[in-house]
Amino acid sequence: MRKLLSALKCKLLGDNKPQVERRAPAKLSCAPQVGDFIVYHHLKMQITETKSNELLKWLLKHGWRPTNPENDRRRYTTLPTDIYAKLDFASSSERPMLIRSLMRKK
């Protein structure tokens, strides 16, 4: 309804563009810890011990999110625990290819 009123106001008053409300992306309240799970589409991966947090930051930047098992009814394909280490050893340019191959397999 608000968009309709905004468009009518623009037509009547001659404004060029209607005001569009933009929603800010959700911020993480706390970063996931070692042993927690993160998800991407239908894949679920456990965070294991690594030498730095660079991989976790990269994964969160590219759409992986922590799970909330209390109220999540979706079904995920759990990846083997060594996948996180493989992604850690891979260069950042190879990571998208590895994730795409995991999505095709599962």
C-alpha positions as CSV (number, residue, x, y, z in Angstrom):
1,M,0.0,0.0,0.0
2,R,2.8,2.3,0.9
3,K,4.5,1.8,-2.6
4,L,1.2,2.6,-4.3
5,L,0.7,5.8,-2.3
6,S,4.3,6.8,-3.0
7,A,3.9,6.2,-6.7
8,L,0.6,8.3,-6.8
9,K,2.3,11.1,-4.9
10,C,5.1,11.1,-7.5
11,K,2.6,11.3,-10.3
12,L,0.6,14.1,-8.7
13,L,3.5,16.2,-7.4
14,G,5.9,15.5,-10.3
15,D,8.8,13.9,-8.3
16,N,11.1,12.0,-10.5
17,K,11.6,8.9,-8.5
18,P,9.6,7.4,-5.7
19,Q,11.3,6.8,-2.4
20,V,12.2,3.1,-2.0
21,E,12.8,1.7,1.5
22,R,15.9,-0.4,1.6
23,R,16.4,-3.0,4.3
24,A,19.8,-3.3,5.9
25,P,21.3,-6.8,5.7
26,A,21.1,-8.8,8.9
27,K,24.1,-8.7,11.1
28,L,25.5,-11.6,13.0
29,S,25.0,-11.3,16.7
30,C,28.0,-13.6,17.5
31,A,30.5,-15.3,15.3
32,P,30.3,-19.1,15.0
33,Q,32.8,-21.1,17.1
34,V,34.7,-24.3,16.4
35,G,32.3,-27.1,16.4
36,D,29.3,-25.0,15.3
37,F,27.6,-25.7,12.0
38,I,27.2,-23.2,9.1
39,V,24.8,-23.7,6.1
40,Y,24.6,-22.7,2.5
41,H,21.5,-23.6,0.5
42,H,21.2,-27.3,1.3
43,L,24.7,-27.9,2.5
44,K,25.7,-28.1,6.2
45,M,29.3,-27.9,7.3
46,Q,31.0,-28.1,10.7
47,I,33.6,-25.6,11.6
48,T,36.9,-27.3,12.6
49,E,40.1,-25.9,14.0
50,T,42.2,-23.9,11.6
51,K,45.3,-21.6,11.8
52,S,43.3,-18.4,11.2
53,N,39.8,-17.1,10.9
54,E,40.3,-16.0,7.3
55,L,38.3,-18.9,5.9
56,L,35.3,-18.3,8.2
57,K,35.2,-14.7,7.3
58,W,35.4,-15.6,3.6
59,L,32.5,-18.1,4.0
60,L,30.3,-15.7,5.9
61,K,31.0,-13.0,3.2
62,H,29.9,-15.5,0.5
63,G,26.6,-16.5,2.0
64,W,27.2,-19.2,4.6
65,R,25.2,-18.6,7.7
66,P,25.2,-20.2,11.2
67,T,22.4,-22.5,12.0
68,N,19.8,-22.2,14.7
69,P,18.8,-25.8,15.4
70,E,16.0,-25.0,17.8
71,N,13.6,-23.6,15.2
72,D,15.1,-24.8,11.9
73,R,13.0,-27.5,10.2
74,R,14.9,-27.6,6.9
75,R,16.8,-30.7,5.9
76,Y,20.5,-30.2,5.1
77,T,23.1,-32.5,3.6
78,T,25.9,-32.7,6.2
79,L,29.3,-32.5,4.6
80,P,32.3,-34.6,5.9
81,T,34.3,-32.9,8.6
82,D,37.5,-32.8,6.4
83,I,35.8,-30.4,3.9
84,Y,36.5,-27.4,6.1
85,A,40.2,-28.2,6.2
86,K,40.3,-28.7,2.4
87,L,38.7,-25.3,1.9
88,D,41.2,-23.8,4.4
89,F,44.2,-25.2,2.3
90,A,42.7,-24.1,-1.0
91,S,43.4,-20.6,-2.3
92,S,40.5,-18.1,-2.2
93,S,40.2,-18.4,-6.0
94,E,39.7,-22.2,-5.9
95,R,37.1,-22.1,-3.1
96,P,34.0,-21.3,-5.2
97,M,34.9,-24.2,-7.6
98,L,35.1,-26.6,-4.6
99,I,31.8,-25.4,-3.2
100,R,30.1,-25.8,-6.6
101,S,31.4,-29.3,-7.0
102,L,30.0,-30.1,-3.5
103,M,26.6,-28.7,-4.5
104,R,26.5,-30.9,-7.6
105,K,27.5,-34.1,-5.7
106,K,25.1,-33.8,-2.9
